[in-house]
């Protein structure tokens, strides 16, 4: 079985070398670069399973790089972990709004980074379910194919958005607190605030268009997916 391949985009050579060493030790293949431009070139030529992307890059910064990746249909499904010295919540929100799947602030634990990578890549392999295709009011989730459609139109979601929608649909009609969603969707939620949930739900609603109203906000409690009745 081929090893999963990770692209590390980091201009600090010490951090890049440290992360690469530990990830290769954990069983991953790694590519490294120091610029967003080179990262896009690598992604055009190689199959990459996950990207570790620093925000503070020379020339084109990590946020712009993330934006370009997520706007490319061939690359948009690749999960991205933002790696940066910036710790303000506004920077996290911007990263998530651009489609990043996770966010780690420097200095960080390499072990925690490795665990987060494993958790995100694991999400790309759907667990077997009694029902492999779920459908609510024309909103269909094909679990084995990791595909969401409304009618004949496919809706492009990040791995995190897909898991969030799937969980809400599987628990249709039941209110899910923000804390519960953090635990079940992110799995490692120590550095993720409940504001992150709100940001992801907002983006998910936007992508679902008219079907976005199926996701209800329950004031003071959390969110619930209804059946449209």
N, C-alpha and C positions, 0 to 999 in steps of 0.2 A: 504493500500500500504506500503510495507516494506521500512524502511528508508535506505538511501544510507550509506555505511560503508566506513570510511576513516582510513587508517593506518598511524600513526604519528611515524616516526623513527627519534628520536631526543634525544641526550644524556644530554642536558641541562634540568634538571627537571623543572625549573621555566618556560622555554619557552614551554615545552611539556604540562605542566599543564594548562598554559594560553591558548594555542591553543585548547587543548581538551575542556576546559570549554566553550570557545566561539563557537566552532563548534557544540557541543552538544546543546548549547543554540539556534543555528541556525537551528537545526532539524536533525543533522547527528548523526550516531552512530560512536564511535571511539575506536580504539585499539592503544595502545602505546607500544613502545619498544625502547631500547637505542642502539641496535647493528644491523648491517646488517644481521648477521647470524640468529638472532631471527626473523628478518623481513621475511626472506626467509622461515623460519619454519612456521610462521603464515600464509603466503601466500599459503603454501602447504596444510593448514588445513581449511582455511576460505575463503569465498568469499569477496573480497575487491573491492570497486569501484574506489578508488583513493588513491595514496600514496603521503604523504608529507615526503621528504627525505633529511635529513641534509647531507652535504658533509663530514664534519669533525666528523667522528665517530671513536670510538675505534676499534682496530683490522682492520676489513674490512671496508674501507671508503665508502662514499655514491656513488662515481663514479663507484666503482667495484660492489657495490650492484645493482645499476641501470643497469649496463652492464649484470649482471647475470639474472636480471628480464626480460630484453628485449630479451635475447637469449633463454628464455624458452617459447615455443609456447603457453603454457597454461596461461602464465602471461603477454606476450608481449603487449597485448592490453590495459592493465591497465595504465591509465594516471599517470604521475609522475610530481610533482612540487618539484624542487630542492630548498632547504632552506639552506642558508649558509652565513657566515660572509665574504666570499671572494667576492669582487666586480669587479675584473678585467675581461675584456671582454674575455680573453682567457679561463677563467674558465667557463664562460657561454657557449662559443662555444663548449668546450669539453662535457659539460652536454647535449647540444642539439644534438651533434653528436652521443651520446650514446642512444638517443631516448627520453630524457626528454621533457615534453610538455610545461613547464614554469619554471621560475627561479626568485626567490625573495631573495633579499639581506637583511641581518640583519643590523641594526634594521629595522623592518617592521611594517606596520599597519595591525592589525588582521582583520580589516574591509576589507582592500584591499585583503588580503589572502582569506577571505570568498567569496568575489566577484569573484575572479579568479577561485576558486573552482566551484562556481555555473556556471560560463561561460564554463569551461572545461567539466563539467558533462552534461551540456545542449547540448554540441556538440555531445554527444553520443546518443542523441535522434533526429534523422533526421527530419527536417520539411517536411511536406507533399509537394509533388511536382507533377506537371502535369505529368511529365515523371519520373517514379521511377527507371528506369534503363537507364543509358546513355552509349553510345558506340561510340568510335572514333578509327577507324583503328584497331579493335580487342582489344582495351583497354576498359574494361567494368566496370562500377561502379553501383552496386546494392545498392541504397540508403537505402531502408528499412532494408536490412540485413547488412548494413555497410561493404560491401565486394567489393574488387577490384580483377579482374581476367584478365589475358592475355591468351587467348585461354582457356585451361583447368587448368592453373596454378593460384593458389590464391596468391596474393601479400600482405604480411603482412605489414600494415602501422600503425603508431601511430595515435591517434585521430586527432592530429594537421596536420599530413601529409595527412590524409584522407580529412579533411576539405579544406586544401590548394588545393589539386588536384581537388576536387569537384567544388570549386569556379572557378578555371581556366577552367574546362571543361564546366561549365554552362555559362561562358563568353567567350567561344571559339572564337578565331579570334580577340578579343579585348585586347589591351595592358592594363595591370594592373600595376600601379606604385607600388613601394615598400611601400610607405606611405599608399596607398589604401589597400594593402594586410595586412599591420599591423593592420589597423582599422577594416577590415572585417573578418580576420581570428583570430587574437588575441583578438579583442574587447577591451582589456585593454592594450594599447601599450606603456604606459609611460616609462617603464623600458626595453623595447625591442628595439634594434637598427636595422637599415636596414640590417646590416650584418647577423642578425638572419635569415632573409628571404633568403639570399644567401645560408646559411648553410642548411636550410630545402629543398630548391630547389635542391641543390647538392645531398643530401641524397635521395630525391624523384626520381631524375633521375637515380641514381645508382640502386635503388630497381626496377625501371621499365625496366631496361636493354635497349634493342633496342628501346623500346617505349619512353624512356626518352628524345629522340631527338624531341618529339612532343612539349616539353616545350622549347620555344625559349627565349633567352635573347635579349632584345631590348636595345641596348647600350644607357645609359643616361636616360632611361625611366623606364624599369621594365621587366615584363615577359608576354608572351602570349602563349596560347596553340593553335597550328595549327591543321589542319585536315589531315596532312600528304600529301597533294597534292602539 
